[in-house]
Amino acid sequence: MFGLNWSQTLEPRVFYVKTAYRYQSDLPNFDSGTNDYNFASVFTENTFSGQDRISDSHTLTLGATSRFINPNTGAEGARFGLAQRYRLSDQNVQLTPTTKALESGNSDILAGASLYLTPRLAVDTLVDYSDQYNRMERKSIGARYNPSGYRVINTAYRYQRDSSEVVDMSWQWPLNDLWRDFGIDRQQGQGLGGGRLYSIGRFNYSLLEKRLVESMVGLEYDGGCWVSRVALQRTQLTLTTSTTSLMIQLEFNDFSRLGFGNPNAARDNISRYQNLRESFKFTPSPFAQYD
């Protein structure tokens, strides 16, 4: 394929869970919520996030992953995944006493793929198909351009039936590139050199409501021994109300950080964002590292 003898893997997985029922409605719920249904949560013991609710689960999950490995570099060129959960009995523990118990039966079928078109450009897709109603419940497709450190552009389209349809875009990019001052990547958490200005931002637009749901724009400046950051963030709370916050930060290398606002606003809004003075930790693919 494409002139290379790719190595293809087939990685099946069977995941069985049996958790006894315990009455928990008289216990307070501070941080538990329902996990989103995706490739990570379908292979977990507890239906809920947090520690305040433990689900009585009796489930069997079947899945498989196939990867294509470049024989010359060992890099992953593509990944395809498929999974479905079968609930063997009703689940009685719920977040509230009035919530209807989850019934036994098949879950939706999850199918996804990650394609690494080039070392710099990747595409991720996910499909949630209901075999009970014979229709697509959710789908998403996203692309990521990441040519080097501190340069990333993310775009995504996400659709959920009768709920949401959004277009999402986020980025981190040095503005010095405009006058061809590209700098030198000084390894993780060291930036591209002092005297550089970076643009950061995110726009999450609802196609159903025809307006921005979340937005953030800001600038970062690397002064060498210090880093400054300013960003304006807006979040739509209801159809008629929204909240706007300003973040200003000043960091002195290996000494202290001053300012106000959410210190993790950029990391929370921009996938693969790199702090100019911290080690870079990328977000794993939803089809990898299930455990």
Secondary structure as the mmCIF struct_conf table of DSSP 4:
data_model
#
loop_
_struct_conf.conf_type_id
_struct_conf.id
_struct_conf.beg_label_comp_id
_struct_conf.beg_label_asym_id
_struct_conf.beg_label_seq_id
_struct_conf.end_label_comp_id
_struct_conf.end_label_asym_id
_struct_conf.end_label_seq_id
TURN_TY1_P TURN_TY1_P1 PHE A 2 GLY A 3
BEND BEND1 LEU A 4 LEU A 4
STRN STRN1 SER A 7 GLN A 8
STRN STRN2 GLU A 11 LYS A 18
TURN_TY1_P TURN_TY1_P2 SER A 25 ASP A 26
BEND BEND2 LEU A 27 LEU A 27
BEND BEND3 PHE A 30 ASP A 31
STRN STRN3 GLY A 33 THR A 34
HELX_LH_PP_P HELX_LH_PP_P1 ASN A 35 ASP A 36
BEND BEND4 ASN A 38 ASN A 38
TURN_TY1_P TURN_TY1_P3 PHE A 39 ALA A 40
HELX_RH_3T_P HELX_RH_3T_P1 SER A 41 PHE A 43
BEND BEND5 GLU A 45 GLU A 45
BEND BEND6 THR A 47 THR A 47
STRN STRN4 PHE A 48 SER A 49
BEND BEND7 GLY A 50 ASP A 52
STRN STRN5 HIS A 58 ILE A 69
TURN_TY1_P TURN_TY1_P4 PRO A 71 THR A 73
STRN STRN6 GLU A 76 ARG A 87
BEND BEND8 LEU A 88 SER A 89
STRN STRN7 GLN A 91 GLN A 91
BEND BEND9 LEU A 95 THR A 96
TURN_TY1_P TURN_TY1_P5 PRO A 97 THR A 98
BEND BEND10 THR A 99 THR A 99
HELX_LH_PP_P HELX_LH_PP_P2 LYS A 100 ALA A 101
STRN STRN8 LEU A 102 LEU A 102
HELX_LH_PP_P HELX_LH_PP_P3 GLU A 103 GLU A 103
BEND BEND11 SER A 104 SER A 104
STRN STRN9 GLY A 105 ASN A 106
HELX_LH_PP_P HELX_LH_PP_P4 ASP A 108 ASP A 108
STRN STRN10 ILE A 109 TYR A 116
BEND BEND12 LEU A 117 ARG A 120
STRN STRN11 LEU A 121 SER A 130
TURN_TY1_P TURN_TY1_P6 ASP A 131 ASN A 134
STRN STRN12 ARG A 135 SER A 148
TURN_TY1_P TURN_TY1_P7 GLY A 149 TYR A 150
STRN STRN13 ARG A 151 GLN A 160
TURN_TY1_P TURN_TY1_P8 ARG A 161 SER A 163
STRN STRN14 SER A 164 PRO A 174
HELX_RH_3T_P HELX_RH_3T_P2 LEU A 175 TRP A 179
TURN_TY1_P TURN_TY1_P9 ARG A 180 ARG A 180
BEND BEND13 GLN A 187 GLN A 187
TURN_TY1_P TURN_TY1_P10 GLN A 188 GLY A 189
BEND BEND14 GLN A 190 GLN A 190
TURN_TY1_P TURN_TY1_P11 GLY A 191 LEU A 192
BEND BEND15 GLY A 194 GLY A 195
STRN STRN15 ARG A 196 SER A 206
TURN_TY1_P TURN_TY1_P12 LEU A 207 LYS A 210
STRN STRN16 ARG A 211 ASP A 222
BEND BEND16 GLY A 224 CYS A 225
STRN STRN17 TRP A 226 GLN A 236
BEND BEND17 THR A 238 THR A 240
STRN STRN18 SER A 242 PHE A 252
TURN_TY1_P TURN_TY1_P13 ASN A 253 PHE A 255
STRN STRN19 SER A 256 PHE A 260
BEND BEND18 GLY A 261 GLY A 261
TURN_TY1_P TURN_TY1_P14 PRO A 263 ASN A 264
HELX_RH_AL_P HELX_RH_AL_P1 ALA A 265 ASN A 269
BEND BEND19 ILE A 270 ILE A 270
TURN_TY1_P TURN_TY1_P15 SER A 271 ARG A 272
TURN_TY1_P TURN_TY1_P16 LEU A 276 ARG A 277
BEND BEND20 GLU A 278 GLU A 278
HELX_LH_PP_P HELX_LH_PP_P5 PHE A 282 SER A 285
TURN_TY1_P TURN_TY1_P17 PRO A 286 PHE A 287
BEND BEND21 ALA A 288 ALA A 288
#
